[in-house]
Amino acid sequence: MVSAAMESKRLGLRSKSLFVVPNHLTEQWASEFLQLYPSANILVATKKDFETKNRKKFCGRIATGDYDAIIIGHSQFEKIPMSIERQRAILEQQLDEVTEGIAELKKNRGDNFSVKQLERTKKSVKQKLDKLNDQSKKDDTVTFEELGVDRLFIDESHYYKNLFLFTKMRNVGGIAQTEAMKSSDLFMKCRYLDELTGGRGTVFATGTPISNSMVELYTIQRYLQYNTLVQNNLQHFDAWASTFGETITAVELTPEGTGYRAKTRFARFYNLPELMAMFKEIADIKTADMLDLPVPKAVFHNISVKPSEIQKQMVAELAERAERVRNGMVDAKEDNMLKITNDGRKLALDQRLINPLLPDFEDSKLNACVDAMFETWERGSEKRLTQLFFCDLSTPKNDGSFNVYDDIRQKLIARGVPADEIKFIHEADTEAKKLELFKKVRRGDVRILMGSTQKMGAGTNVQNKLAASSDLDCPWRPSDLEQRLGRSIRQGNENAEVHIYRFVTEETFDAYLYQLVEGKQKFASQIMTSKSPVRSCEDIDETALSYAEIKMLATGNPHIKEKMDLDIQVQKLRLLKSSFLSEKYALEDKIIKFYPQEIARRADVIAGLKSDIERVAEHPKPSDETFIGMTVKGAFYSEKADAGNAILEACKAMTNPDPIPLGEYRGFTMELYFEAREYKVRLKGELGYPVTLGTDTFGNITRLDNALEGLPKRLEMNEMELDNLKKQFETAKVDVERPFPQEEELKAKTDRLNELNALLNVDKRENEIVGGEPDEGEEPPEKKPRDLER
């Protein structure tokens, strides 16, 4: 990015570049910039520069100075506003899009839920517009347009993935409709630079462009190739998703980890070559296998531990709580799925996070992690090798409460690790302290660095002596695991191998979390690949398989994977059978009603046509230009022109669209009527034949003749149709007797699934109270009317 900025300035392709980087990396960026270009004139923002009293002055320096580059943090970038006019234009455009969406839904009789959802979106956009129009509280800071920036480089661009979108889809996992203001702000600035530079003003850089869902690929395209999306009518998410994505319904573990549920989510792409061809117009994808960098080999250790009896009991309680929430037995303020999920994650980590008075379980994964970390520390003492520890939950708070960080540090110190060799990333609360800490880790003065993915992930370059990395919990996103891995599997590491330890507690939330991460990884791997894309895909790659392996370890039961695969297969077969039976019942109805009635009706039409063809033969059209005469409104006309004019006059005299008698021609009576903005004549013999009229005097009579001369062709078509109907009728009689072709496969798989369910005890009601009394003032759950209905 640095060399691209400097080269494009040298070639006169741009005048001022702005680098937007994670807050904690601004100074590291500056030092590396000057390493490559020692004489570059760069301006680096500090925290102080963006305090309210200094912000205006700093923005003024950007606008007036001739800098090669300006480096600022993500949160500082957001504080540089766009002009009010541009913000208003973007919001009004959003409002128009949502209004169109509501109108389309109402026109197509969309469900009320979707309409209400869009109405809420519309209301929030309106509120933003009203807030924008109230300028009383605004300061007069220099706007982004006035800075003179014509090239924008965004480092770790995946932090801007929550961009405004609206969709008519509902209940589909993987579509987050949350909007981050920083993302909307960046989108406005990208659109401005597109206008300024013809779509060449913004550069994104990230190692994890897709971290959670397919929406993120669409979001990147909106930022970087909005005009291309508009040209292909794909700027609305629903149009994009229906072109490239597919929803898959699969059976997955419930969040409490004890049962299963069906969940619809985006998990598959089709039209992949077209999508990737479009995406690669703005994306240069470099994967590890393409770069083949000199990085150490990762040696994975998936360490699975058994839960304590207290953890088992608490997991069962979580299942009961979830059942109560689903059945509406508790107020959402008291308990909800989010609280249960959070408690489940804490429980999988350490039981003392639920209650600090609980005992320190000797065989917990926390203690297994301490063992592994101490062993790594001992092994690398001679070379002063270092290691990282990642945990996103239970970070140190300095309030005296229990957290896993302090617990691990105390246990390591008790085993003989010097206190000054163990540091938390949280202790370095300024940029300067962080840089100093990183230097100490690179030298081997600090040998154990502990932190969360957020604080110690992207941009932490301490790899020199890293020999191991420990993941105590599973993050929500596969990109977080990638970021953790990328700290040690990195250029500049002096070790040939790095040991990656991942710890899971069996029969807890760890199983569910690794399953989630696996699903998301499958998705990302289909896109971020160096191989040429297939037409459609949903394969699991090696990275995902290692997650799947951890998931199986975490469930503590090898039958779980078979059970989950069978669930999906049986569900598909049942859907196929249901569809087959629907077709069979529809066929039975056709055999009883449709075919006999339609055959009889078609036979009547053929008889009528034969009779009318004979009538036409009795009143043939002369071969020369002579006219055989026509009766219109009771008067007989022997001249063709007079008859034609009489028809047109009859049309003009009509005051009502209902049919009226017109006259007689070639043995057929004529009826005039008005339909679909046109005058028509129905020629009536045994059957009726509509003829659309024009404004030409002679042309209308020619049209009537053509309709009568075309009767033999109609007869031929109807005879063919009757023949087809009779064949279909006979085929339907045979087809309706056929059994479902995959019946045996369905039976075999259902039987095996029942065996596994019995083995895993899946059908046992998880919320029943066995051998215990219900809480005071509460009925046992199974006696409640709602449960009886279920």
N, C-alpha and C positions, 0 to 999 in steps of 0.2 A: 504493500500500500504506500509506503514511504517513497520507494523508487518510482512508482507509478505517478505519484503527485509531483515529484521533482522533475521527472522526464516530461510530463505533460506541460509543466511551466516552461521548461527549456525550449520545447517545440512550439510554444505559444498557443497551446490548446486550452489553457485556463490561466487565470490570474491569481486566484486565492483559494487555498484548500482548507477545509475545516475537518479535523479529525475528532469524532465523538467516540470516546472509549470508556470502559468501566471506571467508575470514580477512583478506585484504589490503584489504577494503573497509569494515571496521567504522567507521573514523574518517571516511571519506568519507560513509558513511551518516548518521553522527551530524551532520556539518556540514550535509548537505542536509535532514535532519529539522528542524534548528533554523532553517534558511532559511525553511521553510514554516510552522513553529510556533515562533517565537522564545522563547515562555515555557514550552514543554513541559518536563516533568520526566522526563528520560531517563537511563538507566544504560547506560554503554558498557563492555563487557569488553575488557581488554587481555590480552596474552600472560601477564603477571605474575599476573593475577587467577586464572588457571587452573593455575598451578603447584600441585603437591600441597599445599603448606603453606597456600596462600591460598584454595584452591577452596571449602573448607567455609564460610569467612567470606563469600566473594562470594555463594554460593548462599543463605546466611542473609540477606544484604542484599536479594536478589531476593524472598525469601519474606516478609520483614517490611516492606519499603518500599512506599509507595503511588506507584508509577511509572506514567507514561503509556505508556512503552515501555522494554523492555530489548533492547539490540542486542548479539548475540554472534556469534562466528565458527562456521563449520561444525564444525571439529574440537573446539571448546569445548562445543558443544551435545551432542556425543556423550559427553562426560565427565559429564554430569548423568544419573545412573542412574534407571531405573524401579524401583519397589518389587519386591522379590524375588518376592512372590506373583503379581504381574501377569506378570513375565517367565516364571515357571514355567507359568502358565496358557496363555500363548501357545505356549510350546515343546511342552506336552502336546497342544495342539490340532494343531500341525504333525505331531507323532508319530502322532496318530490318523489324520490325512489320508493320511500315507505308508503306514501299516499297511493302511488301506482300499484304497489303490492297489495294494499288493502282493497282497492277497487277491483283488481283482478280476482282476488279470493272471493269477494262478494258475488262477482259476475259468474264465477264457476262454482258457486255455492260451497265454498270451503268451510271447514268446521269452525265453530265458534271460538275454540281454543286458539287457533292460529290467528284469527282476526283480532281477538283480544290482545294476544301477544304483540302483534304489529301496532295496535292502538297504543299500547304501553310504550313501545319504541318511539312512536310518533310524538307522544307526550314528552318523553325525555329530550328528544331533539329540539322540540319547541321551547322547553325550559332553558336549554343551552343558548338558543337563539335570543330569548328574552334577556338572559343574563348578559349576553354579549352586547345587546343594544343599550343596556344600562351602563353608561361609561363613567358614572360618578366616582367609582373606586379605582379607576385605572391610572397607573403612572405613565409618564411619557418617555419610557425607555426606547432606545433605538430598536427598530423592528428588524427581523431577520433579512428582509429584502434590502434594507439599507446597509447591511454589513459588507456588501460587495463580494460575498462568497459565491463562487460558481462551480465548486466541486465539493461534494460531501462524502466523507469516508466514515462508515459506521462499523466499529469493531464489536464483536459479539452481538450481532444484529438479532439473534434469537430472543433477546430481551424485549423486543418490540413486536411480539407475535399477537398480542390481544388487540387487534384492530377492529373497529366498528364493522359489523355486518348484520344484515337481517335476512331471515330465511323463513319459508313457510313450512319447513319440516318440523316435526315434533317428536319428542321422546327418542332421539337418536344420540347415542353416546359418541363422544368425539367431536361434537360441534359445540364449542364454548361461545356463548354470545356475550361474554363479559367484555367490556371495553376499557382499555387503559388510556388515560388522557395523553400520556407520553407517546402512545402509538398513533393516536389521532393527530397529534402535533407533528410527528415525523411525516405522516402521510401528506399533510398540507405542504410541508417544506419540500417533499419529493415532487409533488405536483408542480410547485413553483419552479423548481430546478429543471423539470421536464420541459416546461415552457421556455425557459431561458436557454437551455442547451440542446433541445431536440431529443430529449430522452437519454442524455449521456452524463447527467450531472450527479448521479448517486452511485456509490459503490458499497456493497455490503460484504462483510467477512465474518464467517462463523464456522466452527467445526461441527456444529449440530443444528443445521437449518430446520430440521423437522424433529421436534422433541415430543409432541403429544398427539397430534391429530392431523388429518388431511387438510384441515382448514389452514394450517400454517403454510402449505405450499401455495395455496390460493392467495394468502396474505402477502407472501414474498412477490408473487406476480403482480399484485395490485400496487405494491410499492415501486417495483422496478420496470414493469411493462404494462402499465395501465392502458395505454393507447392500443396495444396489441390485443388486449382482452376486449376492448370496445369494438375494434374492427371485426372480431370474431363473435360478437354478441355474447361474450362470456363474463362481462363485468359483474353480473349479479350471481351470487353464490349458488342459487338453485340451478341456474343454467350450467354453471361450471361443474357442479356436483353430478348433475344428471348426464353430462357428457363424459366425464372421466372417472366417476366414483360409483361404488355399489355398496349398499348396506347389506350386512350379513347378520343373521340372527343365530347366535350360538349359546350353548349352555355353559355357564361359568360358575365358579365358586361364589357364594354370597359373601359380602364384606365381613361378616362375623366368622367366616371360615368353617362353618359346620354343615352347610347345605348347598343347594344349587339353584340357579335362576336362569331364565332366558333373557338375553340382552341384545338389543339391536344396536350395532355400531358400524362406522365406516371401517372396513378391514380389507378392501379390495379395490384395485384399479383396473379399468380396461381402457382401450384406445391409448395404451401407454406410449407407443412410439410417437404418436402425434403430440401427446402432452410433453414428453421429454424433448422433442424437437423444438417445441415452443419455449420450454423452460431453459433449454441450453442456448437460446438466443441471448439470455442474460446471465446464465450460470456456467461457471467453469468448475466442474466437479472433480476434485482430486481425492481419491480414496487411498488408504494405506498401501494397498497392493499396487497402485499405480506409482506412488511416490517412492516406495521401497527405501525409506529413510533408514539410516543406521541407528535403529532404536533397540533397546533390550527386548528379549523374549519374555512374554508374560506367562508365569506359571501360576495357575489358579488352584486355590485350596478352598473348597466349599465345605465348611465345617458346620455340621448339623448336630444340635443338642436336644435332648429330651426335655419336655416341660416339667416343671415341678407340679406336685399335686394341687397346690394353690392356683397355679396358672391354668391347669385343666379345668378346675372348678369355675374360675373367672371367665374362661372362654365359653363355658356352658351358660353362665349368667348373661354374657353378651348376646348369645343366641336368643335367650328368653326376652331380653330387652328389645331386640330387633323385632321379634314376633309381636310384642306389645305395641311397638311403634307402628308396625304395618297394619295391625288390626285397629288402630285408632284408640287404643286404651289409655294413652298418656298424652298430656299436653305437650306440644312441640317445644315449648320453652323449658319444660322439665327435662325431656329426653328426646333425642332425634338421631337420625342415622349418622350425622356428622360427629356428634359426641361419641357415639358407639364406635365409629371408625377410629377416632382419635384415641379412645381408651384401648381399642384393640391393638393399635400400633405401639402404644406405651407398654402394654402387657407383653407383647412379643419381644420388646427390648429388655425390660426388667420389671419384675413385679413390684419393686419398691417405688416405681413411678406412680402406681395406683395408690399405694399407701406406704409412706416411708418407714412405718413401724414394722412392716413385714420383714421376715428374715432375709439375709443375703444368701440366696440359694447357691450352694457350692458348685453345682454343675450348670449354672446359667451360661448363656452365650457371652455375657459380659466378662465372666471369669475365664472362659475359654479364650476370649480376645486378649485378656491380660497375659495369659500363658504364652500365646503366640507372639505378642509384642515384646515380652521380656526375653524370650528365646532369640528373636531377631536382634534385639539390642546386644545380647551377650555375644552372638555369632559375629556381629560386625564391629566389636569393640576395637580391634586392632587397627582397622582402616577408618574408624569413626564413621561408619555407614549410618545413614539416616532412614527414618520411616515416617509415613503419614497415617493419620487415623481420621476417618470420616464418620460423622453421625449428625443427622439433621434434627433429630429430636433431643430434648433434654440438654440444651446447651447451657453453659455456665451463666448464672444470673447474679452472682455476688450478693445474694440475699439470705444465705445460710441454708436454703432449701436443698434437698437431695438432687443431684444430677450426675449422670454417668461420667462426665468429664472429670470432675473432682474425685469421684470414687476410683476411677482407673489411675489417675495421677498418684493418689495416696497409696494404692496397692503397689504401683511400680516403685515408688520411693521406698516403701517398706521392704521391697526385695533388693534394694541396693542401687537403684538408678538415681544419680544425682539430680536434685530438684531443678537446677538451672539448665539441665539437658531436656526438660519437658516443658513445652510452651503451648499455650492456646492461641489461636489466631485472633481471638476476641480481645486479647490483652494489648494488641497493637491497634490502638484506636485512632491513630493519625497516619497519614501517608508516609511521613518520615520514619515513624516507629516500624511500620510494615516493611519498608525497604531495608531497614537495619536488621529486622528479624529474618527476612529472606536471605540476607548476606550471611548471617550466622548459620542458617540451615545449610547453605551451599558450602560453607567452610567445614561443617560438621561440629560446630560448637553447640548448636541445638540439634539433638539427634532424634527427638520425637516431637512432631508438630501435629496438633489436634485441631480440627475445625469442621465446619459444615460445608456442604457443596457450594452454597451461596457465597460464603466468605473466602473459601479456599479452593474454589473450582477454577473457572476460566481465568487465565492470566497469571496464575501462581507458578512462577518459574524457579523451582528449587530442586530440580531433578538431579543435579550433579552426583550426589552420593546416595540417592534413594535406592534402598534394597528391598523395601516392602511397603505395602499399603493395605490398610484394614478397613472394610466396610462393615460397620456394626449394625446399621439399619438399611432398609431398601428404600431409595427415594421414589417419588411418584413417576418420574420420567426416565426413560432409557438414556436420554441425553445427559442426565445428571451422573449416571453410572459411567458414561463415555467421558464426561469431564473429569470425574475422579480418576479414571484409568489414565487419562491423558496427562496427568501431573507427573507420573513416573515413567510411562511408556513414551519417552520423549527424547529427541535429539539432545546430546550433551550429557546423557546419563553414563557414568563411567562403568556401571555394572553390566555384565552380559545378560543377566536374568533379573527379573523383579518378581517377587512373590506377592500375589494378590489374594488376600484372605477375605472371604465373605461368610458371615455368620448368620445362621437361621435357627429359630426355635421351632421345632416340629409342632404340628397341630395348633398353630396360632395364625395371626394375621400375615405373618411372613409369606405364607403360601399364596394368599390373595394378592399381595403386593407384587410378588415376582410374576404372577400370572398377568397382572395388569401391564407390567413393564414388558413382558414377552409380547403381548398383543400390540403394544405401541411400536416395539422394535421391528416386528414383522412388517408393519406399514412403512416405516422409515427406510428399511433395507431395500424395499422394492424400488424406491426412487433414487436414493443416494448410492448408486452402484456404478462401477466403471464398465460393467458388461452392457451389451446392447439389449434394450428392453424387449420383452416378449409382448404379444398383443394384450394379454391380461395375466395377472399373477397374484398369488396369495401364499407363496412359499415361505417357509421359515429358513433363515440362513444360519450360519454357524454361531453368530453372536446370540441370536435368539435361542438357539438350542442350548447354549450354556445357561441361559436364564430358565429354560424349561427344565433342565436338570436340577437347578436349584429349587424350582417350584416343587418338583417331585420329592426332593429331600425334605423340604419344609412341611409338606403334608404328612410326611412320616409313613406313607403307604403307597407302594408301587401300583396298586390297583386304581388309584385316583385318576392317573392319566388315561388308562384304558376306559374307565367309567366316563370320563369327559368326552373322549373321542366317540365312544358308542352313543352317548347322549345325542351328539350332533348327527351321527349317521341315522339313528332311529328316528330322530325328529324329521330329517329330510325324507326318509322312506314313508313316514306317516303322512307327511304333506303330499307326497306323490300319490299315496293310496287314496287320500281324501280327494285329491283332484281327479283321480281315476274314477272313484265312486260317483263324484258329482257329474262327470261326463256320462257315466253309465245310466244314472237316474234321468239325466236330460235326454238320453237316447231312448229310454223306455217311454218317456212322455211323447217323444216324437213318433215312436212306433204306434202308440195308441191314438194320438190326436193329429199331429202335424202331417205326416206322410199321407194317411188316407184322405184327409180333407184337401190337401194340396193337389193330390193326384186327381181327385174328383173335380176340383175347381179348374185345373188345367185342361181336363177332358172337355168340360163345358165351354171353355174359351176356344178350344180347337173346333168344336162343333159349330159355335157361333161364327168363327172366321170362315169356315167352309161355306156356310150359308151366305155370308156377306160377299165372298168371292164370286159365288153364282150370281148374286144380285148385280155386281159390277159387270159381269160378263153379259147380262141382259141389257145393261145400259152402257155400252162401250163408248170410249172417247174417240171421236172421229180421227182418222189418221192425218188428215190435212188440217189447216188452220180454222176450219169451220167450228162453230159453237153450237152445242145441242140445246142450249137454253137453260134458264134457272129461274125459280120462283123465289122472290124476296119480298117479305111483308105482304103476301097475298097477290103481288103483281108479277106477271111472267115477262122475263126479258130475253129476247132472242139474240141481242147483241152483247158481246163479251164486255165491252167498255161500259155499257149501261148497267149490266149486272154487277160489275166491279164497283162502280160508283154508288150503287144502291147499298152494297155491303158497308162501304165507308160512311154513308149517311146514317145508316142504322147504328153504327158505332157511336157517331157524334150525338145521336138522339138518346143514347142510354143515360139514365139518371141513377141507376142502381146496378151494383155489380152482379146481382143474382141472375141466373140464366133466364133468357126469354126466347120464344120461338122466332126463328129467322126466316125459314123457308124450306125449299126442297131442291136437291140436285142429284142427278143420276140415280134416282130411286132411293136416296137417303134423305131423311129429314135433317134440318140444320138448327142448331141451338147456339145463341150468342151469349157470351158471358165475359166478365172481367176478372183476371186473376194475376197476382204477382206483377202488377203494373203493366199488364199486357191484355189486349183483346184476343179472345179465342173463339173458335167455332168448333162445336162438337158434332161430327157426322154420325148419325145414329141409324144403324140397321139392327141386326141381332145384338151387336155390341156397339160401344161408343168409341170414337177416335178423335182426340183433341188435335186441333190445328191452330198454331199461333199465327195471327194476322199481322201484316205489315202496313205500310202507307201507300204501296203501289197498287194501282187499279187492276192491272192484269196479273201482277205477281200473286195476289191472294187466291185467284182462281187456279193458277198453276199449283199453288201449295195444296189446295183441296184435291186436285187431280193426282198429285204425287202421293198423297196419303192413301187414296183408294188404290192406286197402282201398286203400292207397297204392301198390300195385304198378303199376297202369296209368301213374301219374305217373312212376315210376322208369323204366318202359319208354320213355316219351316222351323223357325226358332222355337216356337212353342212345342212342336212335336219333339225336337231335340231335348228340350227341358223336361218334357213328360218322360222321355226315355231315361234321362239322368235320374229323375226322381224315383222311378221304379227300381233302377239299379241300386241307388242309395238305400231304398227301403229294404231290399234283400240283404245288402251288406250290413245294415244296422241290426237286422234280426240275428245275423251270425255274431257280430261284435258284442251285442248285449249279453251273450252267453259266456264270453271269455272271462277267465279269472284274472286278478291282478298279477302281472308277470313277475313281480319281485316279492310275492307273498312268502315264499320259503326263506328268502334272505331276511325279510322283516321279522319272521317268526324266530329264526335262529338268533338274530341280534337282540331281539326283545327278551328272549329267554336268558341270554348271557347277561343282559343288563339287569334283569330281575335277580339273577344270582349275585351280581356285584352289589346291587342295592342291599340285598340281604346280608352280604358279607360286610359291607361298610355301614350297615344299620342306618341307611339314609332315610328310610320311610318312617323311622321312629319320630313321634312328635317331640320336637326339641323343647317345647314350652310346657310339657307335662311335669307336674311335681311328683317325683317318685320317692316314696318312703319319707316324705317330709310334710310339714304343715304349711298352708299358705300364710302369707303375711297377715298381720292383724287387720281386721276389718275388710278383708279382701276375699272374694270367692276364688276357688281354684280355677285357672283359665279354662279348663275343658267344660266347665258348667255354664260358661257365659253364652248367651244366645248366639252371638256372632260366631263363636267357635263351632256351635252345633250346626249352624248353616254351612260352614266350611266343610 
